[in-house]
Amino acid sequence: MTPYSCMSKEELENEYAKVMAQYKHCKDQKLNLNMARGKPAKAQLDLVSDMLTVLQTPEDCFDGNIDARNYGELAGLPSARAYWADILDCKPENIFVGGAASLNMMADIVSRAFTHGLLNSPRPWCREEKVKFLCPAPGYDRHFQIGSFYGAELIYVPMTPTGPDMDMVEELVKDPQVKMMWVVPKYSNPDGIIFSDETIQRLASLKAAAPDFAVIWDNAYCIHEFEGDYVPFPDILSLSEKAGNPNMFFEFASTSKITFAGGGVSCMAASVENIHYFTGIFGVQMISYDKVNQLRHVRYLKDKAHTLEIMKRHATVMAPKFRCVSKWLNQKIKPAGIGEWVEPKGGYFVSLYTMPGTAKRTWQLCKEAGVTLTTAGAAYPNSNNPKDNHLRIAPSLPPVEELEKAMEVLTISLKLAALEKLLNP
């Protein structure tokens, strides 16, 4: 196939007529398919549902001498703290175990920073003239929404194949108003890249002007390979401590895509000083998170080795879906020369970079044909992607047969948007 950019006007018009006929056929099918969010599929939830039966008697509810059904243990059951330390390669005393959503704890950290300040804050952030957050993008839209909710100025930092543009980051943190940075360091949302060792070391060694500058290290996909073996990942807490930044990093993870997305267990990993500080703050609003659920998860997941075996079972569900996405993009988009993408080995998303000026139109065409995608531009701060060239594909929820139809609609819609742009520059 001739790339669209090399076609004559007549060839473009003929191609447009052909693709428009394909699009009308898709619309006539009255589809209702969703690829907007990285939700586990029913098959994934089913494969771990035997976890529901691991606690059957009152005796099963004890973690040593601690009754998980009762009050206490605000930072989490000892076994749960040890489990997450095993997963993240840190120490149990670095762990605070939360509820079903790590995002909830991230929002709590930001909230307390504004109302009370962080450990090293000279004053609460609400008393600062201005607070700025660094937002590597494309990134996770809910991270950006938290910053916007609390009135922070969101500063765009471009992502590269090895992580955030570190030259820019190192320059920006010289501004004392820059207080926080959000990152997803492994199988990043949505590019699916793993930060390089150099990038991680430079992040750990940041020399920020603000004494309370913090990095939200959202390690949501730390063990989420669907192709190949588990990829070990450095412990950011020990690296930052060695670099003289012991309290800079707040690491988060959860079982949302290991067990139940709506009923999992999350954790925050941080310095012992930060854990102590925030345990005191969280103690004002709660006695503890759900320790019965913590114990249920520990008994079922056991340890890192056993959890990785469970993740291999998840991979049998996930891998065919990502292969489906790759197949359609390589067969339909690559020959036309109207898009670029990364083919990740883990995580939950694929970033599709369209011809500039066509992402929103592609999203709209998909919507009209019955396929829901994350809103174009949502992966950028304030949903502002000046190039209008990014779409996030979330293939996890639909069965493969539905995903085939969704990808057909997406590729046809992208072709149509590109042709419209070329014919009407």
C-alpha positions in Angstrom: 0.0 0.0 0.0 1.2 3.5 -0.8 1.6 5.7 2.3 -1.1 8.4 2.4 1.5 11.1 2.4 2.7 9.9 -1.1 -0.7 9.7 -2.7 -2.0 12.1 -5.3 -5.2 14.0 -4.6 -7.1 11.6 -6.9 -5.7 8.6 -5.0 -6.6 10.2 -1.7 -10.2 10.8 -2.9 -10.6 7.2 -4.1 -9.2 5.9 -0.8 -11.5 8.2 1.1 -14.5 6.8 -0.7 -13.5 3.2 0.1 -12.8 3.9 3.7 -16.0 5.8 4.2 -17.9 2.8 2.8 -16.2 0.7 5.4 -17.0 3.2 8.2 -20.7 3.2 7.2 -20.7 -0.6 7.4 -19.3 -0.4 10.9 -21.9 2.2 12.0 -24.7 0.0 10.6 -23.6 -2.8 13.1 -24.7 -0.5 16.0 -21.8 -1.7 18.2 -21.4 -0.8 21.9 -17.8 -1.6 22.8 -15.6 0.0 25.5 -11.8 0.5 25.5 -11.8 3.5 27.7 -10.3 2.2 31.0 -7.8 -0.5 32.0 -10.4 -2.7 33.7 -9.6 -6.4 34.2 -11.7 -8.8 32.2 -14.2 -11.1 33.7 -11.9 -14.0 32.9 -9.2 -12.4 35.0 -11.5 -11.9 38.0 -12.8 -15.5 37.7 -9.3 -17.0 37.8 -8.7 -15.5 41.3 -12.2 -15.8 42.7 -11.2 -18.8 44.8 -9.6 -16.2 47.1 -13.0 -15.6 48.5 -12.9 -18.9 50.4 -9.5 -18.8 52.1 -10.9 -17.5 55.4 -13.6 -19.9 56.6 -13.3 -20.2 60.4 -12.8 -17.7 63.2 -9.3 -19.2 63.7 -8.4 -18.3 60.1 -8.8 -14.6 61.0 -5.6 -14.4 63.1 -2.3 -13.0 61.9 -0.2 -14.5 64.7 -1.8 -13.1 67.8 -3.6 -10.3 66.0 -7.3 -10.7 65.3 -7.8 -9.2 61.9 -11.5 -8.7 62.7 -10.8 -6.2 65.4 -9.5 -2.6 65.8 -5.9 -1.7 65.5 -2.8 -2.1 63.3 -3.3 1.2 61.5 -0.2 0.7 59.2 -1.4 -2.8 58.3 -1.1 -6.4 59.5 2.5 -7.5 59.9 2.0 -10.2 57.3 0.6 -7.7 54.8 3.5 -5.3 55.4 5.9 -8.1 54.9 4.1 -9.2 51.7 4.4 -5.8 50.1 8.0 -5.4 51.2 8.7 -8.7 49.3 6.9 -7.4 46.2 8.7 -4.0 46.2 12.1 -5.2 47.5 12.0 -2.9 50.5 11.6 -3.4 54.2 8.3 -4.0 56.1 8.9 -0.9 58.2 8.7 1.1 54.9 5.2 -0.1 54.2 1.8 1.3 55.0 -1.1 -1.0 53.9 -4.2 0.7 52.6 -7.6 -0.2 51.1 -8.7 -1.2 47.7 -7.3 1.9 45.8 -3.8 3.2 45.9 -5.2 6.4 44.2 -7.1 7.1 47.3 -3.9 7.2 49.4 -2.1 9.3 46.7 -5.0 11.9 46.9 -4.7 11.8 50.7 -0.9 12.6 50.5 -1.6 15.6 48.3 -4.5 16.7 50.5 -2.4 16.5 53.7 0.4 18.4 51.9 -2.0 21.2 51.3 -3.6 21.3 54.7 -0.6 20.3 57.0 2.5 20.0 54.8 4.8 17.1 54.2 7.5 16.0 56.6 10.0 18.6 55.4 7.5 21.4 54.6 8.3 24.9 56.0 4.5 25.5 55.8 1.3 23.8 54.4 1.1 24.1 50.7 -2.2 26.0 50.9 -0.1 28.9 52.3 2.2 29.0 49.4 1.8 31.7 46.7 1.8 29.0 44.1 2.3 25.2 43.9 3.4 23.5 40.7 3.4 19.8 39.8 5.5 18.2 37.1 3.4 16.0 34.9 5.3 13.7 32.4 3.0 13.1 29.5 1.4 11.2 28.1 0.6 10.1 31.6 -2.2 8.9 33.9 -5.1 11.3 33.7 -6.3 10.7 37.3 -2.9 11.9 38.6 -3.4 15.2 36.7 -7.0 15.5 38.0 -5.8 15.3 41.6 -3.3 18.2 41.0 -6.0 20.2 39.3 -8.5 19.5 42.1 -6.2 21.1 44.6 -5.3 24.1 42.4 -1.7 23.1 41.5 -0.3 24.5 38.3 0.4 21.5 36.0 3.7 21.6 34.1 4.0 19.4 31.0 7.2 17.3 30.8 7.6 15.3 27.6 8.1 11.5 27.9 11.0 9.9 26.0 11.6 6.2 25.3 13.6 6.0 28.6 11.3 8.0 30.8 10.7 11.7 31.5 12.9 14.3 29.8 15.4 14.5 32.7 17.2 17.6 31.4 13.9 19.4 31.7 13.1 17.9 35.0 16.4 18.8 36.6 16.0 22.4 35.4 12.4 22.7 36.5 13.0 21.5 40.1 15.3 24.5 40.6 12.0 26.5 41.0 11.0 26.3 44.7 7.4 26.4 43.7 7.7 23.0 42.1 6.5 20.7 44.9 5.6 17.4 43.3 6.1 15.1 40.3 4.0 12.1 39.2 5.5 9.1 37.5 4.6 5.5 36.5 8.1 4.0 36.3 7.4 0.5 35.0 5.1 -0.1 32.0 4.1 3.5 32.2 0.5 4.5 31.7 0.0 4.8 28.8 3.2 4.4 26.8 4.1 1.0 28.4 7.8 1.8 28.8 10.2 1.0 31.6 12.3 3.8 32.9 16.0 3.3 32.2 18.5 2.8 35.0 20.0 6.2 34.2 16.6 7.9 34.4 15.9 6.2 37.7 19.3 7.3 39.2 18.8 10.8 38.0 15.3 10.9 39.6 16.7 9.5 42.9 19.4 12.2 42.8 17.3 15.2 42.1 18.4 18.4 43.7 15.2 20.3 44.2 15.0 23.8 45.5 11.9 23.0 47.5 12.9 21.2 50.7 9.6 19.3 50.6 9.7 18.3 46.9 8.1 14.9 46.5 7.8 12.2 43.8 4.7 10.1 43.6 6.2 6.8 42.3 3.1 5.0 41.1 4.4 1.5 40.6 1.0 0.2 39.6 2.4 -2.4 37.1 5.5 -3.6 39.0 4.8 -7.3 38.3 2.4 -7.0 35.4 4.2 -8.7 32.5 2.1 -10.4 29.8 5.0 -11.2 27.5 8.2 -12.7 28.7 9.7 -13.2 32.1 9.3 -10.8 35.1 11.6 -7.8 34.8 13.3 -6.9 38.2 13.1 -3.2 39.1 15.3 -1.1 41.4 14.1 -0.1 44.9 13.7 3.6 44.6 13.7 4.1 48.4 17.2 2.8 48.9 18.5 4.6 45.8 17.1 7.9 46.9 18.4 7.4 50.5 21.9 6.8 49.1 21.6 9.9 47.0 20.7 12.1 50.0 16.9 12.2 49.4 15.6 9.8 52.0 12.1 11.4 52.2 11.5 12.4 48.6 9.7 9.3 47.3 6.2 7.9 48.0 5.8 4.6 46.2 2.4 3.0 45.6 1.1 -0.3 44.4 -2.0 -2.4 44.7 -3.6 -5.8 43.9 -6.2 -4.1 41.7 -5.1 -6.0 38.6 -3.9 -9.1 40.5 -7.1 -9.9 42.4 -10.2 -7.8 42.4 -10.2 -4.3 41.0 -12.9 -3.2 43.4 -11.8 -5.2 46.4 -8.0 -5.4 46.5 -5.3 -4.1 48.8 -3.0 -1.2 48.2 0.2 0.0 49.9 2.4 3.0 50.2 6.1 2.5 50.6 8.2 5.4 52.0 10.9 6.2 54.4 10.4 5.1 58.0 10.1 8.8 58.9 7.4 9.4 56.3 5.5 6.2 57.4 5.6 7.4 61.0 4.5 11.0 60.0 1.6 9.8 57.9 0.5 7.1 60.3 -0.1 9.9 62.8 -2.0 11.9 60.3 -4.1 9.0 59.0 -4.9 8.0 62.6 -7.1 11.0 62.9 -9.5 9.7 60.3 -9.4 5.9 60.7 -8.6 3.1 63.0 -7.3 0.9 60.2 -8.2 -0.2 56.7 -9.9 -3.6 56.2 -7.5 -6.1 57.8 -9.7 -9.1 57.0 -9.2 -8.3 53.4 -5.5 -7.8 54.0 -5.3 -11.3 55.6 -7.3 -12.9 52.8 -4.9 -11.5 50.2 -1.8 -12.6 52.1 -3.1 -16.1 52.6 -4.0 -16.3 48.9 -1.1 -14.5 47.2 1.5 -15.9 49.8 4.6 -14.2 48.5 6.2 -12.6 45.5 7.1 -16.0 43.8 3.6 -17.3 44.1 2.1 -14.0 43.0 4.3 -14.0 39.9 2.8 -17.5 39.1 -0.7 -16.0 39.3 0.4 -13.1 37.0 1.4 -15.7 34.4 -2.2 -16.9 34.5 -3.3 -13.3 33.9 -0.9 -13.1 31.0 -2.7 -15.9 29.2 -5.8 -13.6 29.1 -4.0 -10.4 28.4 -1.4 -11.3 25.8 -3.8 -12.3 23.1 -5.5 -8.9 23.4 -2.4 -6.9 23.0 -1.4 -9.1 20.1 -4.8 -8.3 18.6 -4.1 -4.5 18.9 -0.6 -5.0 17.4 -2.0 -7.0 14.5 -4.6 -4.3 13.5 -2.2 -1.4 13.8 0.6 -3.2 11.9 -1.7 -4.4 9.1 -3.9 -1.3 8.7 -2.1 1.8 10.1 1.6 1.1 9.5 1.3 0.8 5.7 -0.7 4.0 5.5 2.1 5.8 7.5 -0.5 7.6 9.7 0.5 6.5 13.2 3.2 5.3 15.6 3.0 3.2 18.8 5.0 1.2 21.3 4.4 -2.5 21.7 4.7 -3.0 25.4 5.5 -6.3 27.2 3.4 -5.5 30.3 1.0 -3.0 31.8 -2.5 -2.3 30.5 -2.3 0.3 27.7 -1.0 1.1 24.2 -0.2 4.7 23.2 -1.3 5.4 19.7 0.3 8.6 18.2 -1.8 9.7 15.2 -1.1 12.2 12.5 -1.1 15.6 14.2 -4.5 17.1 14.3 -6.4 13.9 13.9 -6.7 12.3 17.4 -9.9 14.2 18.5 -11.6 13.5 15.1 -10.6 9.8 15.4 -12.1 9.6 18.9 -15.3 11.2 17.7 -15.6 8.9 14.7 -15.1 5.9 17.0 -17.8 7.2 19.4 -20.3 7.6 16.6 -19.6 4.0 15.4 -20.1 2.6 18.9 -16.6 2.3 20.3 -15.7 4.2 23.4 -12.0 5.3 24.0 -10.4 7.5 26.6 -11.0 11.1 25.5 -8.3 12.3 23.1 -5.8 14.4 25.0 -6.8 13.1 28.4 -3.2 11.7 29.0 -1.9 15.3 29.0 -2.1 17.9 31.8 -5.4 19.8 31.7 -6.3 17.4 28.8 -4.3 19.8 26.6 -2.4 18.0 23.8 -1.4 20.8 21.5 -0.5 18.4 18.7 -3.8 16.6 19.0 -2.0 13.3 18.2 -2.6 10.9 21.0 -5.1 8.2 21.8 -4.9 5.6 24.7 -6.0 2.1 23.9 -7.1 0.0 26.8 -7.7 -3.6 25.4 -8.0 -5.5 28.7 -11.8 -5.5 29.2 -13.4 -6.7 26.0 -13.2 -10.4 24.9 -10.9 -10.9 21.9 -13.8 -11.3 19.5 -15.2 -7.9 20.6 -11.7 -6.3 20.5 -11.3 -7.4 16.9 -14.4 -5.4 16.1 -13.3 -2.4 18.2 -9.9 -2.3 16.5 -11.5 -2.5 13.1 -13.6 0.6 13.9 -10.5 2.4 15.4 -8.3 1.8 12.4 -11.0 2.7 9.9 -11.7 5.9 11.9 -8.1 6.9 12.1 -7.8 6.4 8.3 -10.8 8.5 7.7 -9.6 11.3 10.0 -6.2 11.2 8.3 -7.7 11.4 4.8 -9.9 14.3 5.8 -6.9 16.1 7.1 -4.9 15.5 4.0 -7.7 16.5 1.6 -8.5 19.6 3.6 -5.2 20.8 5.1 
